[in-house]
Each structure stands twice: as structure tokens, then as C-alpha cells.
Amino acid sequence: MKTMNKILILLGITTIVFMTVCFCFIWHNRLIPDSLIYSYFSAIGAEGFIMGWIKTVKTKGENKDENNN
């Protein structure tokens, strides 16, 4: 399994755990940790954007090399 796939699986698992913990906060404390939610999803979004950008650049580079040969 490639590294990007491992990272995506890890991001999915941590997102599920994070959402579960946030729901527990909301259920028990009647408290919504807004700044924590914003920072978590902005970090996850940035990670996903950067991984997508890297994948696009790699794919374009591979296609360019195949077309030149």
C-alpha cells in the first residue's frame, strides 16, 4: 500500500474519532468546541489539498514522460 493511501486511511480514522469525541463533548457538557473544530478541519483540508496537488503534479509528469518516449 502506498504512502498516500495510508495517510488517507489515517485521516479518515482520525476524523471519525474526532467527530465522536466532539459529539461526546456536545452530549455531556453541552459545549461545542468551535475553535478546535475549525482548526482540525482546516488542517485536514490543507493536508488533503497538498496531497491532491502532489498527486496531480506526479501524474502530469508521468504522462509527459510517456508522451516523449
mmCIF file as Biopython writes it, N, C-alpha, C and O atoms, coordinates in Angstrom:
data_model
#
loop_
_atom_site.group_PDB
_atom_site.id
_atom_site.type_symbol
_atom_site.label_atom_id
_atom_site.label_alt_id
_atom_site.label_comp_id
_atom_site.label_asym_id
_atom_site.label_entity_id
_atom_site.label_seq_id
_atom_site.pdbx_PDB_ins_code
_atom_site.Cartn_x
_atom_site.Cartn_y
_atom_site.Cartn_z
_atom_site.occupancy
_atom_site.B_iso_or_equiv
_atom_site.auth_seq_id
_atom_site.auth_asym_id
_atom_site.pdbx_PDB_model_num
ATOM 1   N N  . MET A ? 1  ? 0.852   -1.179 0.000   1.0 0.0 1  A 1 
ATOM 2   C CA . MET A ? 1  ? 0.000   0.000  0.000   1.0 0.0 1  A 1 
ATOM 3   C C  . MET A ? 1  ? 0.893   1.236  0.000   1.0 0.0 1  A 1 
ATOM 4   O O  . MET A ? 1  ? 1.858   1.330  0.758   1.0 0.0 1  A 1 
ATOM 5   N N  . LYS A ? 2  ? 0.549   2.168  -0.860  1.0 0.0 2  A 1 
ATOM 6   C CA . LYS A ? 2  ? 1.367   3.359  -0.986  1.0 0.0 2  A 1 
ATOM 7   C C  . LYS A ? 2  ? 1.153   4.299  0.198   1.0 0.0 2  A 1 
ATOM 8   O O  . LYS A ? 2  ? 0.179   4.181  0.941   1.0 0.0 2  A 1 
ATOM 9   N N  . THR A ? 3  ? 2.079   5.224  0.352   1.0 0.0 3  A 1 
ATOM 10  C CA . THR A ? 3  ? 2.071   6.134  1.495   1.0 0.0 3  A 1 
ATOM 11  C C  . THR A ? 3  ? 0.842   7.029  1.496   1.0 0.0 3  A 1 
ATOM 12  O O  . THR A ? 3  ? 0.242   7.233  2.551   1.0 0.0 3  A 1 
ATOM 13  N N  . MET A ? 4  ? 0.448   7.570  0.348   1.0 0.0 4  A 1 
ATOM 14  C CA . MET A ? 4  ? -0.713  8.455  0.300   1.0 0.0 4  A 1 
ATOM 15  C C  . MET A ? 4  ? -1.991  7.731  0.712   1.0 0.0 4  A 1 
ATOM 16  O O  . MET A ? 4  ? -2.850  8.314  1.372   1.0 0.0 4  A 1 
ATOM 17  N N  . ASN A ? 5  ? -2.119  6.467  0.326   1.0 0.0 5  A 1 
ATOM 18  C CA . ASN A ? 5  ? -3.294  5.696  0.734   1.0 0.0 5  A 1 
ATOM 19  C C  . ASN A ? 5  ? -3.312  5.478  2.240   1.0 0.0 5  A 1 
ATOM 20  O O  . ASN A ? 5  ? -4.370  5.530  2.867   1.0 0.0 5  A 1 
ATOM 21  N N  . LYS A ? 6  ? -2.139  5.233  2.821   1.0 0.0 6  A 1 
ATOM 22  C CA . LYS A ? 6  ? -2.049  5.076  4.271   1.0 0.0 6  A 1 
ATOM 23  C C  . LYS A ? 6  ? -2.440  6.369  4.983   1.0 0.0 6  A 1 
ATOM 24  O O  . LYS A ? 6  ? -3.144  6.343  5.992   1.0 0.0 6  A 1 
ATOM 25  N N  . ILE A ? 7  ? -1.979  7.491  4.452   1.0 0.0 7  A 1 
ATOM 26  C CA . ILE A ? 7  ? -2.306  8.785  5.053   1.0 0.0 7  A 1 
ATOM 27  C C  . ILE A ? 7  ? -3.801  9.055  4.951   1.0 0.0 7  A 1 
ATOM 28  O O  . ILE A ? 7  ? -4.400  9.553  5.904   1.0 0.0 7  A 1 
ATOM 29  N N  . LEU A ? 8  ? -4.415  8.736  3.815   1.0 0.0 8  A 1 
ATOM 30  C CA . LEU A ? 8  ? -5.858  8.938  3.663   1.0 0.0 8  A 1 
ATOM 31  C C  . LEU A ? 8  ? -6.659  8.070  4.625   1.0 0.0 8  A 1 
ATOM 32  O O  . LEU A ? 8  ? -7.662  8.522  5.177   1.0 0.0 8  A 1 
ATOM 33  N N  . ILE A ? 9  ? -6.230  6.841  4.828   1.0 0.0 9  A 1 
ATOM 34  C CA . ILE A ? 9  ? -6.907  5.967  5.791   1.0 0.0 9  A 1 
ATOM 35  C C  . ILE A ? 9  ? -6.747  6.521  7.201   1.0 0.0 9  A 1 
ATOM 36  O O  . ILE A ? 9  ? -7.702  6.533  7.978   1.0 0.0 9  A 1 
ATOM 37  N N  . LEU A ? 10 ? -5.547  6.979  7.533   1.0 0.0 10 A 1 
ATOM 38  C CA . LEU A ? 10 ? -5.301  7.573  8.842   1.0 0.0 10 A 1 
ATOM 39  C C  . LEU A ? 10 ? -6.136  8.830  9.047   1.0 0.0 10 A 1 
ATOM 40  O O  . LEU A ? 10 ? -6.678  9.037  10.133  1.0 0.0 10 A 1 
ATOM 41  N N  . LEU A ? 11 ? -6.249  9.677  8.018   1.0 0.0 11 A 1 
ATOM 42  C CA . LEU A ? 11 ? -7.089  10.877 8.112   1.0 0.0 11 A 1 
ATOM 43  C C  . LEU A ? 11 ? -8.555  10.508 8.326   1.0 0.0 11 A 1 
ATOM 44  O O  . LEU A ? 11 ? -9.250  11.159 9.106   1.0 0.0 11 A 1 
ATOM 45  N N  . GLY A ? 12 ? -9.023  9.481  7.647   1.0 0.0 12 A 1 
ATOM 46  C CA . GLY A ? 12 ? -10.404 9.043  7.834   1.0 0.0 12 A 1 
ATOM 47  C C  . GLY A ? 12 ? -10.665 8.530  9.234   1.0 0.0 12 A 1 
ATOM 48  O O  . GLY A ? 12 ? -11.686 8.850  9.842   1.0 0.0 12 A 1 
ATOM 49  N N  . ILE A ? 13 ? -9.737  7.729  9.746   1.0 0.0 13 A 1 
ATOM 50  C CA . ILE A ? 13 ? -9.902  7.192  11.098  1.0 0.0 13 A 1 
ATOM 51  C C  . ILE A ? 13 ? -9.861  8.309  12.132  1.0 0.0 13 A 1 
ATOM 52  O O  . ILE A ? 13 ? -10.695 8.347  13.037  1.0 0.0 13 A 1 
ATOM 53  N N  . THR A ? 14 ? -8.899  9.215  12.005  1.0 0.0 14 A 1 
ATOM 54  C CA . THR A ? 14 ? -8.808  10.306 12.983  1.0 0.0 14 A 1 
ATOM 55  C C  . THR A ? 14 ? -10.007 11.239 12.897  1.0 0.0 14 A 1 
ATOM 56  O O  . THR A ? 14 ? -10.423 11.800 13.911  1.0 0.0 14 A 1 
ATOM 57  N N  . THR A ? 15 ? -10.569 11.416 11.705  1.0 0.0 15 A 1 
ATOM 58  C CA . THR A ? 15 ? -11.758 12.254 11.581  1.0 0.0 15 A 1 
ATOM 59  C C  . THR A ? 15 ? -12.951 11.610 12.282  1.0 0.0 15 A 1 
ATOM 60  O O  . THR A ? 15 ? -13.723 12.296 12.952  1.0 0.0 15 A 1 
ATOM 61  N N  . ILE A ? 16 ? -13.103 10.307 12.131  1.0 0.0 16 A 1 
ATOM 62  C CA . ILE A ? 16 ? -14.198 9.606  12.809  1.0 0.0 16 A 1 
ATOM 63  C C  . ILE A ? 16 ? -14.035 9.692  14.325  1.0 0.0 16 A 1 
ATOM 64  O O  . ILE A ? 16 ? -15.002 9.944  15.044  1.0 0.0 16 A 1 
ATOM 65  N N  . VAL A ? 17 ? -12.811 9.481  14.809  1.0 0.0 17 A 1 
ATOM 66  C CA . VAL A ? 17 ? -12.546 9.585  16.251  1.0 0.0 17 A 1 
ATOM 67  C C  . VAL A ? 17 ? -12.794 11.006 16.736  1.0 0.0 17 A 1 
ATOM 68  O O  . VAL A ? 17 ? -13.412 11.207 17.782  1.0 0.0 17 A 1 
ATOM 69  N N  . PHE A ? 18 ? -12.319 11.992 15.986  1.0 0.0 18 A 1 
ATOM 70  C CA . PHE A ? 18 ? -12.506 13.395 16.367  1.0 0.0 18 A 1 
ATOM 71  C C  . PHE A ? 18 ? -13.987 13.750 16.434  1.0 0.0 18 A 1 
ATOM 72  O O  . PHE A ? 18 ? -14.428 14.396 17.384  1.0 0.0 18 A 1 
ATOM 73  N N  . MET A ? 19 ? -14.747 13.337 15.445  1.0 0.0 19 A 1 
ATOM 74  C CA . MET A ? 19 ? -16.179 13.644 15.449  1.0 0.0 19 A 1 
ATOM 75  C C  . MET A ? 19 ? -16.882 12.951 16.616  1.0 0.0 19 A 1 
ATOM 76  O O  . MET A ? 19 ? -17.788 13.527 17.218  1.0 0.0 19 A 1 
ATOM 77  N N  . THR A ? 20 ? -16.477 11.730 16.940  1.0 0.0 20 A 1 
ATOM 78  C CA . THR A ? 20 ? -17.065 11.021 18.067  1.0 0.0 20 A 1 
ATOM 79  C C  . THR A ? 20 ? -16.787 11.758 19.381  1.0 0.0 20 A 1 
ATOM 80  O O  . THR A ? 20 ? -17.678 11.903 20.219  1.0 0.0 20 A 1 
ATOM 81  N N  . VAL A ? 21 ? -15.557 12.217 19.551  1.0 0.0 21 A 1 
ATOM 82  C CA . VAL A ? 21 ? -15.203 12.963 20.764  1.0 0.0 21 A 1 
ATOM 83  C C  . VAL A ? 21 ? -15.974 14.275 20.829  1.0 0.0 21 A 1 
ATOM 84  O O  . VAL A ? 21 ? -16.446 14.659 21.899  1.0 0.0 21 A 1 
ATOM 85  N N  . CYS A ? 22 ? -16.108 14.966 19.702  1.0 0.0 22 A 1 
ATOM 86  C CA . CYS A ? 22 ? -16.877 16.214 19.686  1.0 0.0 22 A 1 
ATOM 87  C C  . CYS A ? 22 ? -18.347 15.964 20.038  1.0 0.0 22 A 1 
ATOM 88  O O  . CYS A ? 22 ? -18.951 16.748 20.770  1.0 0.0 22 A 1 
ATOM 89  N N  . PHE A ? 23 ? -18.917 14.885 19.525  1.0 0.0 23 A 1 
ATOM 90  C CA . PHE A ? 23 ? -20.301 14.558 19.874  1.0 0.0 23 A 1 
ATOM 91  C C  . PHE A ? 23 ? -20.439 14.249 21.363  1.0 0.0 23 A 1 
ATOM 92  O O  . PHE A ? 23 ? -21.445 14.592 21.984  1.0 0.0 23 A 1 
ATOM 93  N N  . CYS A ? 24 ? -19.413 13.595 21.936  1.0 0.0 24 A 1 
ATOM 94  C CA . CYS A ? 24 ? -19.435 13.336 23.384  1.0 0.0 24 A 1 
ATOM 95  C C  . CYS A ? 24 ? -19.381 14.637 24.168  1.0 0.0 24 A 1 
ATOM 96  O O  . CYS A ? 24 ? -20.090 14.793 25.162  1.0 0.0 24 A 1 
ATOM 97  N N  . PHE A ? 25 ? -18.536 15.584 23.724  1.0 0.0 25 A 1 
ATOM 98  C CA . PHE A ? 25 ? -18.495 16.904 24.373  1.0 0.0 25 A 1 
ATOM 99  C C  . PHE A ? 25 ? -19.864 17.568 24.319  1.0 0.0 25 A 1 
ATOM 100 O O  . PHE A ? 25 ? -20.351 18.103 25.315  1.0 0.0 25 A 1 
ATOM 101 N N  . ILE A ? 26 ? -20.466 17.525 23.157  1.0 0.0 26 A 1 
ATOM 102 C CA . ILE A ? 26 ? -21.768 18.168 22.988  1.0 0.0 26 A 1 
ATOM 103 C C  . ILE A ? 26 ? -22.822 17.477 23.847  1.0 0.0 26 A 1 
ATOM 104 O O  . ILE A ? 26 ? -23.648 18.146 24.468  1.0 0.0 26 A 1 
ATOM 105 N N  . TRP A ? 27 ? -22.803 16.154 23.888  1.0 0.0 27 A 1 
ATOM 106 C CA . TRP A ? 27 ? -23.815 15.395 24.613  1.0 0.0 27 A 1 
ATOM 107 C C  . TRP A ? 27 ? -23.698 15.586 26.130  1.0 0.0 27 A 1 
ATOM 108 O O  . TRP A ? 27 ? -24.700 15.793 26.815  1.0 0.0 27 A 1 
ATOM 109 N N  . HIS A ? 28 ? -22.468 15.516 26.644  1.0 0.0 28 A 1 
ATOM 110 C CA . HIS A ? 28 ? -22.284 15.550 28.094  1.0 0.0 28 A 1 
ATOM 111 C C  . HIS A ? 28 ? -22.147 16.966 28.660  1.0 0.0 28 A 1 
ATOM 112 O O  . HIS A ? 28 ? -22.698 17.265 29.720  1.0 0.0 28 A 1 
ATOM 113 N N  . ASN A ? 29 ? -21.436 17.817 27.977  1.0 0.0 29 A 1 
ATOM 114 C CA . ASN A ? 29 ? -21.137 19.138 28.525  1.0 0.0 29 A 1 
ATOM 115 C C  . ASN A ? 29 ? -21.976 20.257 27.931  1.0 0.0 29 A 1 
ATOM 116 O O  . ASN A ? 29 ? -21.940 21.393 28.403  1.0 0.0 29 A 1 
ATOM 117 N N  . ARG A ? 30 ? -22.728 19.928 26.895  1.0 0.0 30 A 1 
ATOM 118 C CA . ARG A ? 30 ? -23.483 20.948 26.167  1.0 0.0 30 A 1 
ATOM 119 C C  . ARG A ? 30 ? -22.549 22.068 25.686  1.0 0.0 30 A 1 
ATOM 120 O O  . ARG A ? 30 ? -22.901 23.247 25.686  1.0 0.0 30 A 1 
ATOM 121 N N  . LEU A ? 31 ? -21.365 21.656 25.283  1.0 0.0 31 A 1 
ATOM 122 C CA . LEU A ? 31 ? -20.327 22.585 24.873  1.0 0.0 31 A 1 
ATOM 123 C C  . LEU A ? 31 ? -19.869 22.210 23.465  1.0 0.0 31 A 1 
ATOM 124 O O  . LEU A ? 31 ? -19.592 21.043 23.189  1.0 0.0 31 A 1 
ATOM 125 N N  . ILE A ? 32 ? -19.791 23.186 22.589  1.0 0.0 32 A 1 
ATOM 126 C CA . ILE A ? 32 ? -19.314 22.943 21.227  1.0 0.0 32 A 1 
ATOM 127 C C  . ILE A ? 32 ? -17.947 23.603 21.088  1.0 0.0 32 A 1 
ATOM 128 O O  . ILE A ? 32 ? -17.848 24.829 21.143  1.0 0.0 32 A 1 
ATOM 129 N N  . PRO A ? 33 ? -16.882 22.802 20.907  1.0 0.0 33 A 1 
ATOM 130 C CA . PRO A ? 33 ? -15.531 23.369 20.802  1.0 0.0 33 A 1 
ATOM 131 C C  . PRO A ? 33 ? -15.275 23.928 19.390  1.0 0.0 33 A 1 
ATOM 132 O O  . PRO A ? 33 ? -14.602 23.296 18.576  1.0 0.0 33 A 1 
ATOM 133 N N  . ASP A ? 34 ? -15.816 25.112 19.119  1.0 0.0 34 A 1 
ATOM 134 C CA . ASP A ? 34 ? -15.764 25.681 17.764  1.0 0.0 34 A 1 
ATOM 135 C C  . ASP A ? 34 ? -14.344 25.860 17.246  1.0 0.0 34 A 1 
ATOM 136 O O  . ASP A ? 34 ? -14.041 25.428 16.134  1.0 0.0 34 A 1 
ATOM 137 N N  . SER A ? 35 ? -13.475 26.481 18.019  1.0 0.0 35 A 1 
ATOM 138 C CA . SER A ? 35 ? -12.124 26.750 17.530  1.0 0.0 35 A 1 
ATOM 139 C C  . SER A ? 35 ? -11.359 25.448 17.268  1.0 0.0 35 A 1 
ATOM 140 O O  . SER A ? 35 ? -10.567 25.372 16.330  1.0 0.0 35 A 1 
ATOM 141 N N  . LEU A ? 36 ? -11.593 24.433 18.088  1.0 0.0 36 A 1 
ATOM 142 C CA . LEU A ? 36 ? -10.952 23.143 17.867  1.0 0.0 36 A 1 
ATOM 143 C C  . LEU A ? 36 ? -11.451 22.493 16.581  1.0 0.0 36 A 1 
ATOM 144 O O  . LEU A ? 36 ? -10.667 21.915 15.829  1.0 0.0 36 A 1 
ATOM 145 N N  . ILE A ? 37 ? -12.744 22.587 16.332  1.0 0.0 37 A 1 
ATOM 146 C CA . ILE A ? 37 ? -13.326 22.031 15.114  1.0 0.0 37 A 1 
ATOM 147 C C  . ILE A ? 37 ? -12.792 22.756 13.883  1.0 0.0 37 A 1 
ATOM 148 O O  . ILE A ? 37 ? -12.423 22.116 12.898  1.0 0.0 37 A 1 
ATOM 149 N N  . TYR A ? 38 ? -12.748 24.084 13.932  1.0 0.0 38 A 1 
ATOM 150 C CA . TYR A ? 38 ? -12.241 24.864 12.794  1.0 0.0 38 A 1 
ATOM 151 C C  . TYR A ? 38 ? -10.780 24.537 12.504  1.0 0.0 38 A 1 
ATOM 152 O O  . TYR A ? 38 ? -10.398 24.342 11.350  1.0 0.0 38 A 1 
ATOM 153 N N  . SER A ? 39 ? -9.974  24.479 13.545  1.0 0.0 39 A 1 
ATOM 154 C CA . SER A ? 39 ? -8.550  24.226 13.324  1.0 0.0 39 A 1 
ATOM 155 C C  . SER A ? 39 ? -8.309  22.800 12.824  1.0 0.0 39 A 1 
ATOM 156 O O  . SER A ? 39 ? -7.449  22.584 11.969  1.0 0.0 39 A 1 
ATOM 157 N N  . TYR A ? 40 ? -9.054  21.830 13.346  1.0 0.0 40 A 1 
ATOM 158 C CA . TYR A ? 40 ? -8.874  20.449 12.900  1.0 0.0 40 A 1 
ATOM 159 C C  . TYR A ? 40 ? -9.217  20.302 11.421  1.0 0.0 40 A 1 
ATOM 160 O O  . TYR A ? 40 ? -8.438  19.747 10.646  1.0 0.0 40 A 1 
ATOM 161 N N  . PHE A ? 41 ? -10.388 20.804 11.038  1.0 0.0 41 A 1 
ATOM 162 C CA . PHE A ? 41 ? -10.796 20.620 9.653   1.0 0.0 41 A 1 
ATOM 163 C C  . PHE A ? 41 ? -10.011 21.493 8.683   1.0 0.0 41 A 1 
ATOM 164 O O  . PHE A ? 41 ? -9.898  21.145 7.508   1.0 0.0 41 A 1 
ATOM 165 N N  . SER A ? 42 ? -9.470  22.613 9.138   1.0 0.0 42 A 1 
ATOM 166 C CA . SER A ? 42 ? -8.600  23.383 8.245   1.0 0.0 42 A 1 
ATOM 167 C C  . SER A ? 42 ? -7.277  22.649 8.042   1.0 0.0 42 A 1 
ATOM 168 O O  . SER A ? 42 ? -6.729  22.663 6.939   1.0 0.0 42 A 1 
ATOM 169 N N  . ALA A ? 43 ? -6.761  22.011 9.084   1.0 0.0 43 A 1 
ATOM 170 C CA . ALA A ? 43 ? -5.523  21.229 8.935   1.0 0.0 43 A 1 
ATOM 171 C C  . ALA A ? 43 ? -5.746  20.014 8.034   1.0 0.0 43 A 1 
ATOM 172 O O  . ALA A ? 43 ? -4.914  19.713 7.179   1.0 0.0 43 A 1 
ATOM 173 N N  . ILE A ? 44 ? -6.859  19.322 8.224   1.0 0.0 44 A 1 
ATOM 174 C CA . ILE A ? 44 ? -7.169  18.160 7.389   1.0 0.0 44 A 1 
ATOM 175 C C  . ILE A ? 44 ? -7.398  18.592 5.937   1.0 0.0 44 A 1 
ATOM 176 O O  . ILE A ? 44 ? -6.957  17.914 5.009   1.0 0.0 44 A 1 
ATOM 177 N N  . GLY A ? 45 ? -8.079  19.708 5.747   1.0 0.0 45 A 1 
ATOM 178 C CA . GLY A ? 45 ? -8.312  20.227 4.398   1.0 0.0 45 A 1 
ATOM 179 C C  . GLY A ? 45 ? -7.021  20.616 3.712   1.0 0.0 45 A 1 
ATOM 180 O O  . GLY A ? 45 ? -6.837  20.351 2.524   1.0 0.0 45 A 1 
ATOM 181 N N  . ALA A ? 46 ? -6.123  21.248 4.462   1.0 0.0 46 A 1 
ATOM 182 C CA . ALA A ? 46 ? -4.826  21.629 3.889   1.0 0.0 46 A 1 
ATOM 183 C C  . ALA A ? 46 ? -4.019  20.389 3.511   1.0 0.0 46 A 1 
ATOM 184 O O  . ALA A ? 46 ? -3.389  20.350 2.454   1.0 0.0 46 A 1 
ATOM 185 N N  . GLU A ? 47 ? -4.042  19.388 4.371   1.0 0.0 47 A 1 
ATOM 186 C CA . GLU A ? 47 ? -3.330  18.143 4.075   1.0 0.0 47 A 1 
ATOM 187 C C  . GLU A ? 47 ? -3.895  17.479 2.819   1.0 0.0 47 A 1 
ATOM 188 O O  . GLU A ? 47 ? -3.136  17.034 1.958   1.0 0.0 47 A 1 
ATOM 189 N N  . GLY A ? 48 ? -5.206  17.412 2.714   1.0 0.0 48 A 1 
ATOM 190 C CA . GLY A ? 48 ? -5.827  16.824 1.531   1.0 0.0 48 A 1 
ATOM 191 C C  . GLY A ? 48 ? -5.523  17.612 0.267   1.0 0.0 48 A 1 
ATOM 192 O O  . GLY A ? 48 ? -5.276  17.025 -0.787  1.0 0.0 48 A 1 
ATOM 193 N N  . PHE A ? 49 ? -5.539  18.942 0.363   1.0 0.0 49 A 1 
ATOM 194 C CA . PHE A ? 49 ? -5.225  19.788 -0.788  1.0 0.0 49 A 1 
ATOM 195 C C  . PHE A ? 49 ? -3.792  19.566 -1.251  1.0 0.0 49 A 1 
ATOM 196 O O  . PHE A ? 49 ? -3.539  19.432 -2.448  1.0 0.0 49 A 1 
ATOM 197 N N  . ILE A ? 50 ? -2.860  19.528 -0.319  1.0 0.0 50 A 1 
ATOM 198 C CA . ILE A ? 50 ? -1.456  19.342 -0.674  1.0 0.0 50 A 1 
ATOM 199 C C  . ILE A ? 50 ? -1.232  17.958 -1.273  1.0 0.0 50 A 1 
ATOM 200 O O  . ILE A ? 50 ? -0.493  17.824 -2.249  1.0 0.0 50 A 1 
ATOM 201 N N  . MET A ? 51 ? -1.856  16.929 -0.709  1.0 0.0 51 A 1 
ATOM 202 C CA . MET A ? 51 ? -1.705  15.579 -1.274  1.0 0.0 51 A 1 
ATOM 203 C C  . MET A ? 51 ? -2.300  15.505 -2.677  1.0 0.0 51 A 1 
ATOM 204 O O  . MET A ? 51 ? -1.726  14.860 -3.555  1.0 0.0 51 A 1 
ATOM 205 N N  . GLY A ? 52 ? -3.436  16.151 -2.898  1.0 0.0 52 A 1 
ATOM 206 C CA . GLY A ? 52 ? -4.020  16.183 -4.235  1.0 0.0 52 A 1 
ATOM 207 C C  . GLY A ? 52 ? -3.143  16.908 -5.222  1.0 0.0 52 A 1 
ATOM 208 O O  . GLY A ? 52 ? -3.013  16.486 -6.371  1.0 0.0 52 A 1 
ATOM 209 N N  . TRP A ? 53 ? -2.536  18.002 -4.783  1.0 0.0 53 A 1 
ATOM 210 C CA . TRP A ? 53 ? -1.640  18.767 -5.651  1.0 0.0 53 A 1 
ATOM 211 C C  . TRP A ? 53 ? -0.414  17.930 -6.013  1.0 0.0 53 A 1 
ATOM 212 O O  . TRP A ? 53 ? 0.006   17.919 -7.170  1.0 0.0 53 A 1 
ATOM 213 N N  . ILE A ? 54 ? 0.161   17.234 -5.039  1.0 0.0 54 A 1 
ATOM 214 C CA . ILE A ? 54 ? 1.318   16.378 -5.303  1.0 0.0 54 A 1 
ATOM 215 C C  . ILE A ? 54 ? 0.947   15.276 -6.289  1.0 0.0 54 A 1 
ATOM 216 O O  . ILE A ? 54 ? 1.704   14.986 -7.216  1.0 0.0 54 A 1 
ATOM 217 N N  . LYS A ? 55 ? -0.212  14.665 -6.090  1.0 0.0 55 A 1 
ATOM 218 C CA . LYS A ? 55 ? -0.659  13.586 -6.987  1.0 0.0 55 A 1 
ATOM 219 C C  . LYS A ? 55 ? -0.843  14.103 -8.414  1.0 0.0 55 A 1 
ATOM 220 O O  . LYS A ? 55 ? -0.472  13.429 -9.375  1.0 0.0 55 A 1 
ATOM 221 N N  . THR A ? 56 ? -1.418  15.302 -8.549  1.0 0.0 56 A 1 
ATOM 222 C CA . THR A ? 56 ? -1.622  15.894 -9.872  1.0 0.0 56 A 1 
ATOM 223 C C  . THR A ? 56 ? -0.300  16.170 -10.569 1.0 0.0 56 A 1 
ATOM 224 O O  . THR A ? 56 ? -0.149  15.891 -11.758 1.0 0.0 56 A 1 
ATOM 225 N N  . VAL A ? 57 ? 0.658   16.718 -9.829  1.0 0.0 57 A 1 
ATOM 226 C CA . VAL A ? 57 ? 1.967   17.027 -10.409 1.0 0.0 57 A 1 
ATOM 227 C C  . VAL A ? 57 ? 2.672   15.741 -10.823 1.0 0.0 57 A 1 
ATOM 228 O O  . VAL A ? 57 ? 3.273   15.686 -11.896 1.0 0.0 57 A 1 
ATOM 229 N N  . LYS A ? 58 ? 2.606   14.712 -9.991  1.0 0.0 58 A 1 
ATOM 230 C CA . LYS A ? 58 ? 3.238   13.433 -10.345 1.0 0.0 58 A 1 
ATOM 231 C C  . LYS A ? 58 ? 2.594   12.819 -11.585 1.0 0.0 58 A 1 
ATOM 232 O O  . LYS A ? 58 ? 3.297   12.325 -12.467 1.0 0.0 58 A 1 
ATOM 233 N N  . THR A ? 59 ? 1.269   12.846 -11.660 1.0 0.0 59 A 1 
ATOM 234 C CA . THR A ? 59 ? 0.557   12.270 -12.797 1.0 0.0 59 A 1 
ATOM 235 C C  . THR A ? 59 ? 0.883   13.018 -14.079 1.0 0.0 59 A 1 
ATOM 236 O O  . THR A ? 59 ? 1.107   12.397 -15.118 1.0 0.0 59 A 1 
ATOM 237 N N  . LYS A ? 60 ? 0.912   14.341 -14.020 1.0 0.0 60 A 1 
ATOM 238 C CA . LYS A ? 60 ? 1.258   15.129 -15.213 1.0 0.0 60 A 1 
ATOM 239 C C  . LYS A ? 60 ? 2.688   14.854 -15.651 1.0 0.0 60 A 1 
ATOM 240 O O  . LYS A ? 60 ? 2.971   14.780 -16.847 1.0 0.0 60 A 1 
ATOM 241 N N  . GLY A ? 61 ? 3.593   14.701 -14.686 1.0 0.0 61 A 1 
ATOM 242 C CA . GLY A ? 61 ? 4.993   14.394 -15.015 1.0 0.0 61 A 1 
ATOM 243 C C  . GLY A ? 61 ? 5.138   13.033 -15.656 1.0 0.0 61 A 1 
ATOM 244 O O  . GLY A ? 61 ? 5.905   12.872 -16.605 1.0 0.0 61 A 1 
ATOM 245 N N  . GLU A ? 62 ? 4.409   12.047 -15.148 1.0 0.0 62 A 1 
ATOM 246 C CA . GLU A ? 62 ? 4.468   10.703 -15.729 1.0 0.0 62 A 1 
ATOM 247 C C  . GLU A ? 62 ? 3.868   10.694 -17.123 1.0 0.0 62 A 1 
ATOM 248 O O  . GLU A ? 62 ? 4.404   10.042 -18.019 1.0 0.0 62 A 1 
ATOM 249 N N  . ASN A ? 63 ? 2.765   11.406 -17.325 1.0 0.0 63 A 1 
ATOM 250 C CA . ASN A ? 63 ? 2.141   11.465 -18.653 1.0 0.0 63 A 1 
ATOM 251 C C  . ASN A ? 63 ? 3.062   12.173 -19.649 1.0 0.0 63 A 1 
ATOM 252 O O  . ASN A ? 63 ? 3.143   11.779 -20.812 1.0 0.0 63 A 1 
ATOM 253 N N  . LYS A ? 64 ? 3.747   13.205 -19.194 1.0 0.0 64 A 1 
ATOM 254 C CA . LYS A ? 64 ? 4.668   13.947 -20.056 1.0 0.0 64 A 1 
ATOM 255 C C  . LYS A ? 64 ? 5.824   13.068 -20.477 1.0 0.0 64 A 1 
ATOM 256 O O  . LYS A ? 64 ? 6.239   13.099 -21.635 1.0 0.0 64 A 1 
ATOM 257 N N  . ASP A ? 65 ? 6.359   12.268 -19.531 1.0 0.0 65 A 1 
ATOM 258 C CA . ASP A ? 65 ? 7.470   11.360 -19.845 1.0 0.0 65 A 1 
ATOM 259 C C  . ASP A ? 65 ? 7.025   10.284 -20.821 1.0 0.0 65 A 1 
ATOM 260 O O  . ASP A ? 65 ? 7.784   9.935  -21.725 1.0 0.0 65 A 1 
ATOM 261 N N  . GLU A ? 66 ? 5.821   9.748  -20.669 1.0 0.0 66 A 1 
ATOM 262 C CA . GLU A ? 66 ? 5.325   8.704  -21.568 1.0 0.0 66 A 1 
ATOM 263 C C  . GLU A ? 66 ? 5.105   9.252  -22.979 1.0 0.0 66 A 1 
ATOM 264 O O  . GLU A ? 66 ? 5.366   8.548  -23.955 1.0 0.0 66 A 1 
ATOM 265 N N  . ASN A ? 67 ? 4.633   10.489 -23.105 1.0 0.0 67 A 1 
ATOM 266 C CA . ASN A ? 67 ? 4.400   11.072 -24.409 1.0 0.0 67 A 1 
ATOM 267 C C  . ASN A ? 67 ? 5.697   11.397 -25.140 1.0 0.0 67 A 1 
ATOM 268 O O  . ASN A ? 67 ? 5.724   11.392 -26.371 1.0 0.0 67 A 1 
ATOM 269 N N  . ASN A ? 68 ? 6.775   11.679 -24.403 1.0 0.0 68 A 1 
ATOM 270 C CA . ASN A ? 68 ? 8.055   11.999 -25.052 1.0 0.0 68 A 1 
ATOM 271 C C  . ASN A ? 68 ? 8.754   10.737 -25.547 1.0 0.0 68 A 1 
ATOM 272 O O  . ASN A ? 68 ? 9.568   10.813 -26.467 1.0 0.0 68 A 1 
ATOM 273 N N  . ASN A ? 69 ? 8.459   9.594  -24.966 1.0 0.0 69 A 1 
ATOM 274 C CA . ASN A ? 69 ? 9.137   8.359  -25.391 1.0 0.0 69 A 1 
ATOM 275 C C  . ASN A ? 69 ? 8.372   7.697  -26.444 1.0 0.0 69 A 1 
ATOM 276 O O  . ASN A ? 69 ? 8.779   6.642  -26.932 1.0 0.0 69 A 1 
#
